[in-house]
Amino acid sequence: MIKTRKSLTKIFFSIFACCCIILCLGLFWQSTMRSSSQTAAPTPPQKHHAWKLAQKDPSKTLLIAQKTDAHCQAPRFSPNGRYLAFEVRSTQKRSMTLHIRDLTSSTITTLASTTQGVEDASDIAQRELAWSPQSDDYIYASNKDADHYQLYRSRSKEALWTSTKKANDGHPSWSPDGKFVVFSSGRAGKGALYLAKLQTSKLRQLTTQASPALFPTWSPSISKMRLAYVTFSDAHSRILLIHDLSSAASTRLTKWTRPLLETQPSWSPDGKKLAFFGVKDDGSTDLYVSDLKQEPTLLAKNVMKSDSFGPTWSRDSKRIFYVQNNNEHHDKITEIDVVTSQKRLFATGTQYNNELALTEKDGTQYIAFTAYDKRDAKAQGFRKLYLKQIPKTLAPTNKSL
């Protein structure tokens, strides 16, 4: 009987040891697979300090916001990087609301859809938020108080620069010194640019072309403030520049006659270059950069065009971030050197990335973007908002993208 018990004890410990070995091998295999993966799966949204999580594990893609019945779109960082504004577009309710996420906490503020405080009202839209360059103040466009779009400031409930004509105002852009706002308005016809001085509310029309003028954007330089904008016609769209605000004379950025739609201009942080998207007749989009002296240089072909804003610059004005439009790299964000044209990729664990926005904190750059989760088959869900630290070292590629 004693021998039998000893035999059973030996068998039991042998089985237990084998189980431990199998478990350890399994854990080792999982650890190896995780470390060999280029990026971790997006961290689900929770009550977290987004900056701390992003700094703690640069490989993680943080899920900042998602809705079960609407798209998250158009992310925009505040100047100090603390806040991230974005739009939530509901196709069912035909509404659009503005939300602001505090990245130092879990707080998300939703702007009321009407002055009475009714949220998510049908056919009400808030969009095109523009941050002040020197504070957390902002201006946005909304039709919450009228049957057309007007501009509102975060510090006031009243519409700005109203007109007796029921014409849409939109695309506000704050000057780098914080004293002026330029916006597009249909009050004088199809659409013209207006310059507003914030202290006096004085309004001045800048453009008088018959074609609509949209997407105004300021050069970052305070000493030499310039404007770039897009004018549309039936045949094409062209980017124009205003070098002197006193005269408001407009000149074309390019001199070519090719049938190309030039759109979404974006100044480099040093104000010396201008990047933009060029849409061809077949609907494909290319990425261009101009030094404002010679004809623009083609940087990348067949890229994803953002409907919200232009190409995304690095803080040192040496690189541009974009998304390549092809099946192999549709889930990877691409970085390109504007001088050498060298491309680098980094994975995010998401698919159909778009609408890139960049900020810098403590010497490290972070990128916000919208995308579908890889679990959303054929992108049938709703777009979500993500945040990821830009890796110091990216995987180079020599492929023609």
C-alpha positions, 0 to 999 in steps of 0.5 A, a space after each residue: 500500500 505504501 509503495 502504491 502511494 509512493 508511485 501515485 505521488 511520483 506520477 502526480 508530481 511528474 504530471 504537475 511538472 509537465 504542466 508547469 513546463 507547458 505553461 512556461 513554454 506557452 507564456 514564453 511563446 506569447 511574450 516572444 510573439 508580442 515583442 516581435 510584433 511591430 505594434 500593439 493592439 489599440 488600447 481601449 478607451 478608459 479613464 486614463 491620462 493619455 499623455 502618461 500612457 503614450 509616454 510609458 509605452 511608445 509602441 501602443 496606439 491609444 484609442 481616444 474616442 469612439 461612438 457606436 453610431 457616429 464617426 469621429 473625425 477632424 482632430 485638432 490639437 490645441 497649441 499647448 497639446 493639452 486638448 484635442 478637439 474633434 467632430 462627431 458626425 452622425 449619418 442617422 441623425 444628420 448632425 455633427 457635434 464638437 468634442 474636446 478631450 483633455 489629454 491630461 485626464 479622461 474629461 471630454 467636453 461636448 459643445 451644446 448643439 443649440 444655445 438652449 443646451 439641446 445636444 445631438 439635435 438633428 440637422 444641427 452641425 458644429 464644425 471647422 474648429 480653429 484654435 487660438 495660437 496663444 491660448 485655449 480659445 477657439 472659433 467654430 462654425 455652426 448652424 445652431 441658431 439659424 438656417 445657415 452657418 455662422 461663426 462662434 467663439 468659445 468665450 461667447 454664445 453670440 454669433 460673430 460678424 453676422 450679416 443681414 444676408 443668410 449666407 454661410 460663414 466657415 473655414 475660420 483661421 486664426 492669425 499667428 499673432 492672435 489678433 485677426 481671424 480670416 474666414 470664408 463667407 457667401 455674403 458677397 456672392 459665391 464665397 469670399 475671404 474676410 479679415 476680422 480684427 478681434 478687438 474691434 470686430 471690424 470686418 474687411 473683404 479680402 478677395 473679390 474673385 467670382 470663384 469661391 475662396 476657401 481653406 484660408 491658412 496663415 503662414 506661421 511667421 508673425 513678422 511676415 504674415 501671409 495667407 494661402 487659400 484655394 479658389 474653385 472654378 468649374 474646370 479646376 482649383 488653384 492655390 493663391 497667395 496674399 503676401 501683403 494684407 494691406 493690398 490683399 493682392 493675390 498671386 498664383 502659387 503655380 504657373 502650370 496649366 495641367 488639369 490638376 485640382 490644387 487643394 488643402 495648402 499647409 504651411 511648414 512651421 518655419 513658414 518657408 514651404 507650402 505643401 498641398 494635395 493635387 487631385 488628378 482627373 482619375 480621382 487619385 491624389 498626389 502630394 506636392 511641396 513648394 518653396 514659394 520660388 520654383 514650381 512645386 516638387 512631387 513628393 508622393 503619388 497616390 496618397 490619401 487626401 484629408 477633407 479637413 486639412 492639408 498635409 501634416 508637417 513635422 515640427 522641424 519642417 523637414 518631414 511630412 506625414 501622410 497615408 499611402 493609398 494602396 492595399 499593402 500599406 493602407 494601415 501604415 502612416 508614412 513619413 517623407 523627408 522633403 529634401 531627400 524624399 526618403 520614406 519611412 513607415 510605422 504601423 498603428 494596428 488600425 486600418 484606413 488611417 486618415 486626417 493626421 494631426 501632430 503635436 509635440 510634448 517634452 521633445 517627443 512628437 505625437 500624432 492623432 488620426 482617425 481610422 477603423 479598427 482592424 476588427 471592422 470587416 471591410 471598414 463597415 463600422 465607424 471611424 474612431 480617434 487614436 493617438 500614437 507617439 511617433 517612433 524615434 526610429 522608423 522602418 525605411 522603405 525603398 519601395 515605390 509607393 
